[in-house]
Amino acid sequence: DAGITQSPRYKITETGRQVTLMCHQTWSHSYMFWYRQDLGHGLRLIYYSAAADITDKGEVPDGYVVSRSKTENFPLTLESATRSQTSVYFCASSEKKADSPLHFGNGTRLTVT
Amino acid sequence: AQKVTQAQTEISVVEKEDVTLDCVYETRDTTYYLFWYKQPPSGELVFLIRRNSFDEQNEISGRYSWNFQKSTSSFNFTITASQVVDSAVYFCALSERGNYGGSQGNLIFGKGTKLSVKP
């Protein structure tokens, strides 16, 4: 099906472990984004990518790594998970800058114990 | 700095009441875009509307309407005759200015307003 899919939907991991959240889109959108949603903070940008092999930091990048070797995939890796990274993570994509709406995946709820 | 403020954290109304969700933004850009998203209890984020800074016409879509006023930097959202299915968190967002000017494609979100519509 066309769209943007995230996996897994739910993940529980332990402090210190590495975990990767996957994001795949079938629209061939140039732009992709990772946000985290926390109570009281709304959505905050972690990283974004304007095209394959081009990534840049957002508002809260510390502790996260991204890559974009293919246009359709934008995985987010927590290198050494901490409890403060317990959150709901949303991946999004858009066709172009400024006036294009972001299309979001259904989110990944990550719990770090 | 760019910022979006949704001062109403939670609103509760009874079905069929009209309700307005406030959104105030800050930006030094002359060209920018504003958005509203809906997040129902199921958790997904649904795009509702996009408005550019040069178009101050109000927009109506069924029971939804949006009032954009540059003079007050506001982009308010009204639901007429609310229904239980309107219960959700609503986010207002602003296109983010890049370091070198222009948009970088990202959106700056307000913290959201949780709307509860009771039968």
Chai-1 contact restraints between the chains, C-beta under 6 A:
chainA,res_idxA,chainB,res_idxB,connection_type,confidence,min_distance_angstrom,max_distance_angstrom,comment,restraint_id
A,Y31,B,G105,contact,1.0,0.0,6.0,A-B,restraint_1
A,G42,B,F109,contact,1.0,0.0,6.0,A-B,restraint_2
A,G42,B,G110,contact,1.0,0.0,6.0,A-B,restraint_3
A,G42,B,K111,contact,1.0,0.0,6.0,A-B,restraint_4
A,G42,B,G112,contact,1.0,0.0,6.0,A-B,restraint_5
A,L43,B,F109,contact,1.0,0.0,6.0,A-B,restraint_6
A,L45,B,N106,contact,1.0,0.0,6.0,A-B,restraint_7
A,Y48,B,N106,contact,1.0,0.0,6.0,A-B,restraint_8
A,S94,B,G105,contact,1.0,0.0,6.0,A-B,restraint_9
A,K97,B,S103,contact,1.0,0.0,6.0,A-B,restraint_10
A,K97,B,G105,contact,1.0,0.0,6.0,A-B,restraint_11
A,A98,B,Y33,contact,1.0,0.0,6.0,A-B,restraint_12
A,A98,B,S95,contact,1.0,0.0,6.0,A-B,restraint_13
A,A98,B,S103,contact,1.0,0.0,6.0,A-B,restraint_14
A,D99,B,Y33,contact,1.0,0.0,6.0,A-B,restraint_15
A,P101,B,F47,contact,1.0,0.0,6.0,A-B,restraint_16
A,P101,B,R50,contact,1.0,0.0,6.0,A-B,restraint_17
A,L102,B,L107,contact,1.0,0.0,6.0,A-B,restraint_18
A,F104,B,L45,contact,1.0,0.0,6.0,A-B,restraint_19
A,N106,B,E44,contact,1.0,0.0,6.0,A-B,restraint_20
A,G107,B,G43,contact,1.0,0.0,6.0,A-B,restraint_21
